[in-house]
Amino acid sequence: MEGFTDIELAELKEAFTLFDRDADGMIEIKEIANVMRALNHNPSLEEIAEIVNEAEDELNQRFQQQTTDLESIEEHYENEETTDTRKLIDFPDFVKHMAKWSRPLDTEETVLEAFRVFDKMDTGYVESTVMKKLLSTVCESFTDDELDEFIRVSEVNIDGLINYKDLVTHMFDI
């Protein structure tokens, strides 16, 4: 489904189900960002707005298609008071949006972008102490010894800097 592995789909389903409070296979569109965060994605406010707007547009288009004939329109207005007015999305549509907005986390460019945040002068270097702090924050399962080993093999120069561009290139060549 949309290029996800079975394991990834299971993770998507599990997160989706957490927000499907009444177990009807639907979540409110406004919950999409929370589900994404539960999946360790960090969408920007602009991305959230775009995702929600796209989902709402699709929902509105479906509603218009369903109410094109007079009988359906009359039926809609007769039942309007009892109709659930929440804007909902089902799991297949959620997966479609996740496929569009999920960013691969393991590309060389993505890793380089992460390091560039700490390289204000765009030198291609980051301080080894900053690198260790970053890794200890992001990779909580690393022991201090493992972090020290990583720094040691990262070829720290005489100024205490690591060439992260070379390091990332080496990581992806392996």
C-alpha positions as a printed Julia matrix, in Angstrom:
174×3 Matrix{Float64}:
   0.0    0.0    0.0
   1.61   3.25  -1.21
   5.15   1.82  -1.15
   5.3    0.98   2.56
   6.62  -2.32   3.86
   4.35  -4.55   5.95
   6.2   -3.47   9.09
   5.8    0.23   8.22
   2.1   -0.29   7.51
   1.7   -2.02  10.87
   3.38   0.96  12.58
   1.11   3.38  10.69
  -1.95   1.35  11.67
  -0.91   1.2   15.3
  -0.43   4.98  15.51
  -3.66   5.61  13.58
  -5.58   3.32  15.95
  -4.33   5.25  18.99
  -6.22   8.29  17.72
  -9.28   6.36  16.5
 -11.09   6.92  19.79
 -14.39   5.29  18.83
 -12.78   2.45  16.83
 -14.75   3.26  13.67
 -11.71   3.26  11.39
 -11.68   7.05  11.16
  -9.79   9.89  12.83
 -10.4   13.59  12.73
  -8.34  15.33  10.08
  -7.0   17.71  12.7
  -5.35  14.67  14.41
  -3.1   13.9   11.43
  -0.22  15.96  12.84
  -0.48  14.15  16.2
  -0.41  10.76  14.49
   2.64  11.86  12.48
   4.38  12.94  15.69
   3.53   9.58  17.26
   5.41   8.06  14.3
   8.47  10.24  15.08
   7.83  12.63  12.21
   8.16  16.31  12.92
   6.07  18.16  10.32
   6.43  21.93  10.16
   3.37  24.11  10.7
   3.28  24.77   6.95
   3.35  21.04   6.19
   0.59  20.38   8.7
  -1.58  23.1    7.17
  -0.98  21.73   3.7
  -1.75  18.14   4.72
  -4.93  19.15   6.53
  -6.04  21.37   3.64
  -5.43  18.58   1.12
  -7.35  16.09   3.24
 -10.23  18.53   3.7
 -10.28  19.32  -0.04
 -10.49  15.62  -0.86
 -13.28  15.19   1.7
 -15.2   18.13   0.23
 -14.78  16.77  -3.31
 -16.13  13.39  -2.22
 -19.07  15.04  -0.52
 -19.85  17.05  -3.67
 -19.69  13.89  -5.78
 -22.01  12.1   -3.39
 -24.56  14.91  -3.41
 -24.77  15.61  -7.14
 -28.27  14.3   -7.69
 -31.31  16.02  -6.16
 -32.34  12.99  -4.09
 -28.97  12.83  -2.34
 -29.04  16.56  -1.64
 -32.53  16.35  -0.15
 -31.51  13.35   1.92
 -28.47  15.24   3.17
 -30.52  18.22   4.34
 -33.13  15.99   5.99
 -30.39  14.26   8.01
 -28.23  17.35   8.55
 -28.97  17.63  12.27
 -27.94  14.05  12.93
 -24.95  14.08  10.59
 -21.51  14.0   12.21
 -19.94  17.31  11.22
 -16.41  16.34  12.17
 -14.03  16.11   9.25
 -12.78  12.53   9.24
 -10.17  10.55   7.35
  -9.95   6.78   7.05
  -6.79   4.68   7.25
  -6.24   4.19   3.47
  -6.45   7.96   2.9
  -4.17   8.56   5.87
  -1.6    6.15   4.38
  -1.81   8.01   1.07
  -1.01  11.29   2.82
   1.8    9.71   4.82
   3.34   8.34   1.62
   3.35  11.82   0.16
   4.72  13.55   3.23
   7.0   10.98   4.81
  10.58  11.94   4.34
  13.22   9.27   4.15
  15.36   9.67   7.21
  18.39   7.81   5.95
  19.46   9.76   2.88
  22.9   11.26   2.75
  21.5   14.73   2.09
  19.16  14.51   5.09
  22.02  13.62   7.42
  24.16  16.41   5.99
  21.33  18.89   6.53
  21.16  17.85  10.18
  24.86  18.55  10.65
  24.66  21.87   8.8
  22.47  23.18  11.6
  25.58  23.08  13.8
  27.91  24.38  11.09
  26.95  28.06  10.98
  29.95  29.01   8.79
  29.39  26.1    6.34
  32.93  24.81   6.8
  32.02  21.13   6.73
  33.24  20.73  10.31
  31.52  20.44  13.67
  33.09  20.38  17.12
  33.58  16.89  18.49
  31.95  17.93  21.79
  28.88  19.14  19.89
  28.84  15.89  17.92
  28.96  13.82  21.11
  26.19  15.89  22.72
  24.06  15.59  19.58
  24.52  11.84  19.39
  23.8   11.35  23.09
  20.56  13.28  22.66
  19.42  11.63  19.43
  20.75   8.15  20.11
  19.81   7.64  23.74
  20.69   3.96  23.6
  24.41   4.69  23.08
  26.64   4.29  26.11
  29.33   6.86  26.87
  31.95   4.34  25.74
  30.17   3.86  22.4
  29.94   7.63  21.91
  33.64   8.02  22.74
  34.48   5.27  20.23
  32.39   6.97  17.55
  34.18  10.27  18.14
  37.57   8.51  18.11
  36.98   6.86  14.72
  35.55  10.09  13.32
  39.05  11.5   12.89
  38.97  14.57  15.1
  41.47  17.15  13.85
  43.94  19.09  16.0
  41.34  21.81  16.61
  38.82  19.29  17.98
  36.69  19.38  14.83
  35.16  16.53  12.83
  34.76  16.74   9.07
  31.11  15.69   9.02
  30.92  15.8    5.22
  33.58  13.1    4.96
  32.02  11.18   7.85
  28.58  11.14   6.21
  30.02  10.2    2.82
  31.87   7.33   4.5
  28.7    6.24   6.34
  26.77   5.94   3.09
  29.63   4.26   1.2
  29.63   1.36   3.64
